[in-house]
Amino acid sequence: MSQPSILQMSNIQEVVLKRAVAMLEGLKCSYAIIDPLGNKHGLLAVKEPTVRSSVRKHPHGERAHYIRTYISTMMVGNVVEIPFGKYDALDVQSSSASAAHKMWGKGSVTTTINRPKSVVEIMRIA
């Protein structure tokens, strides 16, 4: 458990906690309560909170910047080929659609993966 943030509970906090515990026990509920001092009340096991860490293949925003350099000047009807480079084909395709959506709105482009040429083709349609 994490370190307690206070040294003692106030009288009102203790009264409210005792009432809550009494109500839960009266209802025959299973429970676990961690009070502000870090003390556990009840019989249920308390799982430590997990911290999720995201492992990125590339720094945040790098792929989006790469895509924008290719599509930022597109006009309706233009077709641009974006090389996969060091990225996965599906990542380039989804990032290009996302960037276009942010710049021009939903349904503004259509994309396809051209594996023989190792590019994502993107056409601005709106």
N, C-alpha and C positions, 0 to 999 in steps of 0.2 A: 504494500500500500504506500501511497505517497505520504510525505511528512505532513503532520497536522499543521494547519495554518494558525490555530489559536491554542492557548495554553489550557483554557478551561471553558466549559459551556456555561451560559448564564442560567439562572434558575428557571426562567420561562422555557428555555430550550430543553432543559432536562425534563420539565413537566410535560411538554408537548411530545417529546420522544417516548416517555413512559406511557402516555396515553395511546400513541400510535402502536407501540408494541403490544399493549394490552388489547387493543381492538383487533389487531392481526391475529393474536393468539386466541381471542374469543371467537373469531371466525374460523379458527383452525386452518389458517393460511400458512403456507410455507413462505418464508421471506428471508432476506438478508439486508441489513441496514448498516451502512458505515457512517458513524456520527462524525461531527467536525473534528474530533480528536483522533480519528482513525480507528476507533474501537468498532468491532463487528458485533451486531446483534442479530440473532436468528440462526437457523440451522443450515440454510442454503450456502453452498460454496460460492465464494466470490472470485471471479476470474479477473486476473490483472488486465487492465486495458492494453490492447495491442496498438503499436504505432506502425502504421503502414508507411513503407518507404517505396517510393516509385523509382525504379531504375530506368533511366532514359538511355536510348541508343545514341541520341544526339542532344546537344544543349537546347534548352527551351527557346523556341522561336527561330532556330536556325533553318529548319525546313521551310517554314512559312516565308521567311525572307528570300530563300532560294527561289521559291515558286513566284513570289511577287515580282522578282526581277524579270521574269518571262511574261507575266500576264498584265502587268500594271497599265500598259498602254494599249491594250486590246480594244478594238471597236467591234460593234455588232457585225457578224459575218467573218471576222478574222479567225484563222486557225493557227495555233502555236503548238510546236512540239517541244516538250520539256524532257530532257534526258534524265534517266533514272539517277545517273551518277552513283553516289555512294548510298542512295536510299532504295528501299524496296519499292517495286512498281505500284503496289496497292497504296503505300504511304504517299507516294507522289500524286496518285490519282485522287485520293481522299483529301489531301492537303490543297490541291489545286481547286477542287470543288468547294471546299470550305472557304478558301481565300476569295474566290469569285462570289460566293454567296454574301460574304461580308462587304465586298466592294460594290456589287451590282444587284444583289437580291436573289431570292429563291428562283430557281429555274433559269438563271441567266446563262448557264453554260451546259454543254454536254461533253463528256470525256470518254476516251477509250484507251486501252493499253495496247500499244503496238510492240509486242515482244521482239519480232525480228529486227526492228530498228532500235530497240531499247529506249523507247520514248513513251510518254503519255501525250496523246493528242487531245487538245482542248479547243472547242469551238464556242465562241460567244454567240448566243442566240437571242439575247435580250439585253 
